[in-house]
Amino acid sequence: IEFSTVGTEGVIHNLSFDAWYKDGKAWYPNESSSNFVWDSANEGTSDILGQSLVPTTPEETIVIKGKAARMESGELLNNFAAGNIYTGDFGSATISPVGAKLNWGVPFTSRPLALRGWYRYEPQLINRTGGSYGHMEGKSDLCQIQMFLTNWSSPFEISTGDNRFVDTSLENPDMIAYGAIVSSENTTQMTGNINGYIQFVIPLEYVSSEIPSYVVVSAAASRYGDYFTGGLGSTLYLDELEFIYDP
């Protein structure tokens, strides 16, 4: 894992999403298994009981340059699976309760001001709902891109089946900085100056002067995919991320 040291303008591996490798049916957004920083739901959905779904794949045509990450929400064994990507690694799929355990975060000790990059979003109407999200049926799906810095001593284990997720509120004493964007509910088409992409900048709001120990960057084609809610076919493209240090 690549990480930075105190006082440097740190980066993490493969922010451009140009490097990918394949293991079995699953794609991984890393140069190799020995330099593993990014993961997705692919490992858990690529081969279950003879069924396969690979939501996150390399994109070579609809890009800013090189390759991009393409995330498409789908369904496997009657369960909704959002296309996603995050820094960390997929732990394991769970059958009872249905879900997955994910280890979010990679070591990082710099304090960037913002996350910049490009995204293109093609939402569908929400036609799969779970938990308390039934009221969203028929609304446009939403994508989300977020970044946060923490003082964790190890990666955070998310368990979607047990509804255990990261508390990203700035009141959480583990949080050092946070920033996110969510697509508008009335978004039907995104336009930009390259292949329909929009350039974004996500400022980080700092609530602590601590040096962080972990960074999480994540994106999802269906914001509420962790709650099995979203639109089948909602697709998010993400390309050319960078950490900004110079104001």
C-alpha positions in Angstrom: 0.0 0.0 0.0 1.3 3.5 -0.9 0.9 6.2 1.7 2.4 9.5 2.6 4.5 10.8 5.5 4.0 13.8 7.7 4.7 17.1 5.9 4.4 15.8 2.4 1.7 16.3 -0.2 0.7 12.6 -0.1 -1.1 10.7 -2.8 -2.5 7.2 -3.1 -2.1 4.6 -5.8 -4.1 4.7 -9.0 -6.1 7.9 -8.5 -6.3 8.0 -12.3 -8.0 4.6 -12.5 -5.6 3.6 -15.3 -4.4 0.4 -13.6 -6.6 -2.7 -13.4 -6.1 -6.4 -13.1 -8.5 -9.3 -13.3 -8.7 -12.4 -11.0 -11.2 -14.9 -12.1 -14.3 -12.9 -13.1 -13.6 -10.0 -10.8 -11.9 -6.8 -11.9 -9.7 -4.9 -9.3 -8.7 -1.2 -9.8 -5.1 -1.7 -8.8 -1.9 -2.4 -10.6 -1.6 -5.8 -9.0 -2.5 -7.7 -5.8 0.8 -6.6 -4.2 -0.2 -2.9 -4.5 -3.8 -3.2 -3.3 -5.5 0.1 -2.4 -8.9 0.1 -4.2 -11.7 -2.4 -4.1 -15.4 -2.8 -4.9 -18.2 -5.3 -4.5 -16.9 -7.4 -7.3 -15.2 -10.0 -5.2 -18.5 -10.7 -3.4 -20.8 -10.7 -6.5 -18.6 -12.2 -9.2 -19.3 -15.8 -8.3 -22.1 -16.8 -5.9 -23.9 -20.1 -6.3 -23.0 -20.1 -10.0 -24.3 -16.6 -10.6 -22.1 -13.7 -11.5 -22.4 -9.9 -11.4 -19.4 -7.6 -11.9 -20.7 -4.0 -11.2 -17.3 -2.2 -11.3 -15.2 -2.4 -14.4 -12.5 -0.5 -16.3 -13.9 1.9 -19.0 -11.7 2.6 -22.0 -14.1 4.6 -24.3 -16.0 7.0 -22.1 -13.0 8.6 -20.3 -11.1 11.8 -19.7 -7.9 10.0 -20.5 -6.4 6.5 -20.2 -9.0 4.4 -18.4 -11.9 5.3 -16.0 -13.9 3.4 -13.4 -17.3 2.4 -14.5 -19.8 1.4 -11.8 -23.3 0.1 -12.7 -25.9 -1.0 -10.2 -27.4 -4.4 -10.7 -29.1 -7.4 -9.1 -27.8 -10.8 -8.0 -30.0 -13.5 -6.5 -32.8 -11.0 -6.1 -30.6 -8.7 -4.1 -29.7 -5.2 -5.2 -25.9 -4.5 -5.6 -24.7 -0.9 -6.2 -21.8 -0.3 -8.4 -19.1 1.2 -6.1 -15.4 1.7 -5.4 -13.5 2.6 -2.3 -10.1 2.6 -0.7 -9.8 -0.6 1.4 -10.6 -4.2 0.6 -13.6 -6.4 0.4 -13.7 -8.7 3.4 -16.4 -11.3 2.8 -19.9 -11.8 1.6 -22.5 -12.8 4.3 -25.6 -15.0 3.6 -27.4 -14.6 7.0 -28.0 -11.7 7.1 -27.5 -11.0 3.4 -24.8 -8.5 2.9 -21.0 -8.0 3.0 -18.2 -7.1 5.4 -15.9 -4.4 3.9 -12.7 -3.0 5.3 -12.6 0.7 4.6 -9.6 2.9 4.6 -5.8 2.8 3.8 -2.9 4.4 5.7 -2.4 8.1 5.0 -0.8 10.9 6.9 -1.2 14.1 4.9 -3.8 16.9 5.1 -5.1 17.8 1.6 -7.5 20.6 1.1 -9.8 19.0 -1.4 -10.5 16.1 -3.8 -10.8 17.0 -7.5 -11.8 14.8 -10.4 -14.3 14.1 -13.1 -17.6 12.2 -13.1 -20.4 11.3 -15.4 -23.7 9.9 -14.1 -26.5 8.1 -15.9 -29.2 7.5 -13.2 -32.2 5.3 -13.5 -35.5 5.5 -11.5 -35.3 3.7 -8.2 -37.0 0.3 -8.6 -35.4 -1.6 -5.8 -35.9 -0.6 -2.2 -35.0 -2.0 1.2 -35.4 -1.1 4.9 -37.0 2.3 5.4 -36.4 3.5 1.9 -39.7 2.4 0.3 -40.7 6.0 -0.1 -38.0 6.5 -2.7 -39.6 4.1 -5.2 -39.9 5.8 -8.6 -37.6 8.7 -7.8 -34.3 9.3 -9.7 -31.4 7.4 -8.3 -28.5 9.4 -6.7 -24.8 8.9 -6.9 -22.3 9.9 -4.2 -18.6 10.7 -4.1 -17.0 11.2 -0.7 -13.6 11.5 1.0 -12.7 11.6 4.7 -9.7 11.4 6.9 -9.7 9.7 10.3 -7.6 8.8 13.3 -8.4 5.1 13.1 -5.8 2.6 14.3 -7.0 0.1 11.7 -9.4 -0.1 8.8 -13.1 0.2 9.7 -15.1 -3.0 9.2 -18.5 -2.2 7.6 -21.2 -4.9 7.8 -24.1 -4.1 5.5 -26.1 -7.0 6.7 -25.9 -5.8 10.3 -26.3 -2.1 9.4 -22.9 -1.2 10.7 -21.5 1.7 8.7 -19.0 4.5 9.3 -20.4 7.5 11.2 -19.2 10.3 8.9 -20.7 13.1 10.9 -18.1 15.7 12.1 -19.2 15.1 15.6 -17.6 11.6 15.5 -14.3 11.9 17.4 -12.7 9.6 14.9 -13.2 12.1 12.0 -10.6 14.7 11.1 -12.0 16.0 7.8 -14.9 15.2 5.5 -16.3 16.2 2.2 -18.9 14.8 -0.3 -21.1 15.5 -3.3 -24.4 13.9 -4.1 -26.1 14.2 -7.5 -29.4 16.2 -7.7 -32.6 14.2 -7.6 -33.8 16.0 -10.8 -30.6 15.1 -12.7 -31.4 13.2 -16.0 -28.3 14.0 -18.0 -24.9 15.3 -17.1 -23.1 17.5 -19.5 -19.5 18.5 -19.4 -16.7 19.4 -21.8 -15.2 15.9 -22.2 -17.4 12.9 -23.0 -20.3 14.2 -20.8 -18.1 14.4 -17.7 -18.4 17.1 -15.1 -15.4 18.3 -13.2 -15.9 18.5 -9.5 -14.0 19.8 -6.4 -14.9 18.5 -3.0 -13.5 20.7 -0.2 -12.6 18.9 3.0 -14.0 20.4 6.2 -11.5 19.9 9.0 -12.6 19.6 12.6 -9.2 18.6 14.1 -5.6 19.6 13.8 -4.5 16.0 14.1 -2.4 14.3 11.5 -4.7 11.6 10.0 -3.8 7.9 10.0 -6.3 6.7 7.4 -8.1 8.0 4.3 -11.3 6.8 2.7 -12.3 7.8 -0.9 -15.5 6.1 -2.0 -18.0 6.4 -4.8 -21.3 4.7 -5.5 -23.7 4.6 -8.5 -26.6 4.3 -6.0 -26.1 6.3 -2.9 -28.4 4.1 -0.8 -27.0 0.8 -2.2 -25.9 -0.2 1.3 -29.6 -0.4 2.1 -30.4 -2.4 -1.1 -32.1 0.7 -2.6 -31.4 2.1 -6.1 -32.1 1.9 -9.8 -31.0 -1.1 -11.8 -28.7 0.2 -14.5 -27.7 3.4 -12.8 -24.1 4.0 -14.0 -21.4 6.3 -12.6 -18.1 6.9 -14.4 -15.2 8.3 -12.3 -11.8 9.4 -13.7 -8.6 11.4 -13.0 -8.9 12.1 -9.2 -6.3 14.2 -7.5 -5.7 15.6 -4.0 -5.4 19.4 -3.9 -2.9 21.0 -1.4 -2.4 24.5 -2.9 -5.3 26.8 -2.1 
